Amino acid sequence: MMHRYLLEMLQCPACRNDLRFTIEEAHGDHIERADIRCPDCGAQYPVREGIGVFLTPDLTRHDLWEQVESGLSRYLRAHPDIEDRLLNSDPGTLAAADRFFRAMALEERGDYAAAAALEAQAGPRLYTEEYNAAVDSQMKYLCDRLAGHGGAAAAHGGPAGHGGPAADRPVVDLASGRCGLVERLARHLDRPIVASDFSLRVLRRNRRYLELVGLYDRVSLLAFDARRTPFRDGSISTLTTFAGLANIEHPGDLLRELRRITSGTFYAISCFYPPEDRVNRDAIETHGLDAFLFRDKALDLFERSGWRVEVVNVRRARALPTPRSVLLPEFGIDALPVAETTLEWCTLVAT
């Protein structure tokens, strides 16, 4: 849902002017349906199914969640024999990647409880043990740091943002994907959480998942492009992302936009490839993802955009290409790495 506390933080992402809100359905502080309009440029932003939609039409995007999930549904409809084997086999006989795709197929059918159980089984088998440990370490570090310091202002002595102490202000998470970090934050912190992504498909999935695990009333859902956010200058005291920067296509002035809206601290959980790894470097550059996947380049981009950056909680982990599906060889999970490597997981603390 979208919570009322967001209204004072929002502006038109197209022209940065004030918005007018017509709330059509709300339950206390929870807005389920509204029409939002910019009187200056005429742009309209709906709230539907509890999701505030602040996407502008001028930025091109490729919704990989939509492509993979709709492609999987089409493939299974065209191959009913494979669909039967995927959905009706004993899960213990399925490869890890097939368990993951079975979970996605079950989500498409609305069975979120069974999907969550399968994904929990499959996830640890898709990555090396040290990879999983490094990821868990970053999430735990971030949750503990935010719980222990009350957010950016207490940790660094800076401003708390609009409307009160940082500990009372929402944590805004960028490129939330399937809400892995958001779920950890919501369980660990006594603060409002905002999950964001430009994919309406994944946000609708997140709503249903958060309802299942009893966290929906803690989390606001917003659809926007991180390159052109709907937030006022300095309105965010704590900004987070889990490996989200590397997934933003054509980032351009992304970090300057995030600098504009952040009055406190941006915590960016990141992983970096070794610069001497030519095989993965070539694949990364081919996909146009090199801006935030190499440490020196990423830090330089932050600094040139007006941030001061500290690299903390460094963990190195062996990483392998994610296993392919046995039943669905046309489908993969992660595009990278394409060859074994050692990744540097860390949290960037940017102020």
N, C-alpha and C positions, 0 to 999 in steps of 0.2 A: 504494500500500500504506500501511498504518499502521505506523509505526516504534515500537519499544519505548520510545524516549526520551520519548514523549508520556505514558506511563502516570503518571509522577510529576507531570505538569502538569494532569491531568484531574480533574474532580469532576462530580457530578450537576448538570446544568443546571437541573433542576426544583427541587431543594431545597438544592443546594450542599453536600452531604455527600459522604463518601468513597465510592468505587466498589469493587466486587469484580470481578476479571477472571478469566475462564476461557478460556484460549487453546487453541483446538482445532487450528489449523494455523498454523505459522510456519516461516520459513526464515531462520535466524539472527535478526537484529534486525527482520525484516520479518514483520508479523502479517497473515495473509491472512483468517483466520476466527477469531472469538472471540465469546463472550457476556459482556456487561458488565451488572452489576446493581447498583442502589443498595439496600443493605439497609435504609435508613431509610424511603424512600417506595415502594420496590418497582418503580421504573421500570427498564426494560430497554433496553439500547442494543447492537445487534448490530454486529459487524464482518463484512461480507460483501464478497467480491470485492476485498478489501484496503481497503475504505472504511469508516471508523468513522462510524456513524450516531447523532448525538446531537440529534435533533429532538424537541421537545416538542409535544404535541398541542394546546396551548391557544392558540398563535399562528397566526393565519390567514395564508396565503401563496398567491400566484399564481405558479405555475412557468411563466414565459414560455418557457423553453427547451422544456419539455414541450409547451406549447400550439402553438408554431410548428413544431417538428419533427414532432409527431404529426399536426398539421393539414396539413403539406406532404405527408406520406406518404398520408394519406387522399385528398387532392386528386389526387395523381398516380395513385393506384389508380382513382379515378373518371374520370380523363381520360387514358386510355392513349396517345392521340395526342400530347398535350402532354408526357407522360412520355418518349415516344420522341424527340421533338424536343429536349427538355432534355438527355437522357442520351446521345444518339447523334449530335447535330450536331457539326460541327467546333467546338471550344471558341473558336477565334478569331472565329467568326461570332456568338457570343453576347454580349449586353450584359453589363456588369460585374455587375449584380444577378443575372442569370441564371447567370453563372458561380458566384456565391456560393451560389445555391440548388442548383445542380448538385453543388457540393461537399458541401452538407448531405445531399442525397439519396444521394451515394456513401458518406458516413459511415454512414447508415442501413443500407447494404448491406455494411458492413464494409471498404470499400476506402479505408483511411485515407491511404495513400500518394498515390493519385490525388487525393483530396479536399484534402490539404494543398497539393499543387502548384497546384490550381485556386484555392484560397483565397488563396495567395500572389500569384497573378496578378490576382485580382479586387480584393483589399483596397485597394491604392493607387488604384484607379480609382473607388472609392466616395466618396472624400473629396478635398478640395482639396489641392494640394501643400503649402501652408503649414500646413494642419490636420495632415497626416501628419508634417511636420517638427516641429511643436509636440509632438505625442504622443511621437515618438521622442526628442525632447530631454528630456522628463520621465523616461522610462524610463532613458535613459543617465545622467541626473543622479543618479537614485536608486541605480542600480547602482554608479556611481563613488563616490558618497558612502558607501554601506555598505562597499564594498571598501576605501576609503581610511581609514575611521575605525573599522572593526571594530564597527559597530553603534551603538546609542543611547548606551551608557554612555561610550564613548570620545569621542563627538561632543559630549556635553553634561555629562560629569562626574557623571552620575547613577548609580544602582544598576544592576547588570548583570542582575538577575533571579535566579532560583533556579538553583543548581547550577554556577556558574562564570562566566567572562568572557562578555560579550555576544557576542564573536566566535565562541564555541563553541555558542551557543544558537540555536534555530531562528528563522527569519523566518516569521511567520504572516501569510498574505495573506487578506484578507476579500473575500467576493463575487468570487471569482476568475474566474467565467464560463468562457470558453474558454482560460484559462491564458496569455494573452498576456504579462502581467507575470511570472507564475510561471516561464515558460520563460526569459525574460531573466535573472531572478535566479538560476535554477538553472545557467545557462550561465556566469554572471559571477562568482558567489560560491562560496567553499568553505565553505558553511554549509548545514545542513539547511533545507529549505523545506517549509512546510505550505500546501497549497492547500485552500480551503474554499468552500463554497457550500451553500445549502439545497436545491439541485436535484440529486437523485441522478442524473438523466438526464445532466446536463452533467458530473458527476464521473465517471460511467462512460465517457463520451466522452473525458474528459481522461486517464483511465487508459490507454486504448488509444492515444491520440495520444502520450503520454509514453513508452510502450513503443516506438512507432515511431521516435521521435527519440532514443532511448537515455538518457532522463532519469528513467525511472520509479523507479529505485532511489534517486534523490536526493530524491524528493518524497513526503510523506505526504498522504493525501486524507481530509478530514473533512467530513461533512455536519452543519451546524448553522446555527442562525439567529443572526445577529450581535446581535440584540436580547437573546438569552439564551444566552450561550456556555457551553461545558463546561470552562472554564479556571479554575484557582485564582486567588485574588487575587495580583496582581503577578507572575504566572508567565511573562509574555511580555516579553522585552527589546526586540524589534523587531516592530512591527505595520505592515503595509502594505495599501494598496488602490489599485487603478486605477479611478477614477471609480465606485467601488462604493457610496459613501454615498448618492448620488442615486437609486440603484435599489432602496433598501430602503424598502418601504412602511410607512407609519405608524411612523416611527422612534422616537417617544416618547422614552424615556430611553436610547436607543442609545449616546450619547456617554458617559453616566455608566457604563454597563456596560463600555465599552471602557476607560474610565479605571480601573475596578476591576481589570482583568486585566493592565494594562500598567505595568511598572515602569520602562520606558525611554522609547522614542520611537515615535510613530505618524506614519508618512509617508503622507499621503493625496494621491495625484495627483488633481487636481480641475480641472474647467472651469466657468467662471462666465459667465453671460449678462449683457449690459449692462442695467442697471436701466431704462433709457429705452426698451428694445425691447418695445413693448406687444404686438406680434403674438405673439412667442414667450413673453412673460410670461403672456399669457392662456392659451396652450396648456399651459404648465408648471403653472399653477395649476389648470387643469381636470383635469390628470392627478394632482394632489396631490403634485408633485415639487419644490415651491419651497423646501423646507428647506435643501438643499445646492447649489442651482444659482445662487444670488445671493451674492456675496462677503460683503456686510455681514451678512446673516442667518446665513450659515454660521459666520463668525468669532464672532458673538455667541453662537451655540449652543455652540460649543467653549468659549468663555470661561466661560459660565454653568454648564458641566459640569465645571469644574475644570482645564481645559487652558490652558497658555500656548502661543500659536500664532505661528509665523513663516511668512510667505509668501515663497517663494523660487522662483527660476528661472522668472520670469513670461515667457510667450510669447503674443502675440496672433495670432490666425489667423482668416482668413475661412472661414466654414462655410456650406454649402448643405444643403438637404434631400437626404438620400441618394436616389439614383435609384431609380425603380420598376422592377420586373421587366417585361420585354416579354411573356414567355410566361406569367407568373403575375401579372397585374395586381392580384389580390386580396391579394398578399403584399408587405409592406414590410420594410425592414431596421431603420431607426431611427425612432422616433416624433418625435424632435427633431433639429435645429430644423425648424420648419414654414415658415420663411422665411429668406432670407439674413441672416446676422448676423456679428458679429466676437466670437469667444470669447476669453476669457482663460484659457489653460492655465497651471497652476502646481503646485507641490508645497507642501502644508501640512505643516510640521514641528511636531508637537504634542508637548509634554512636560508 
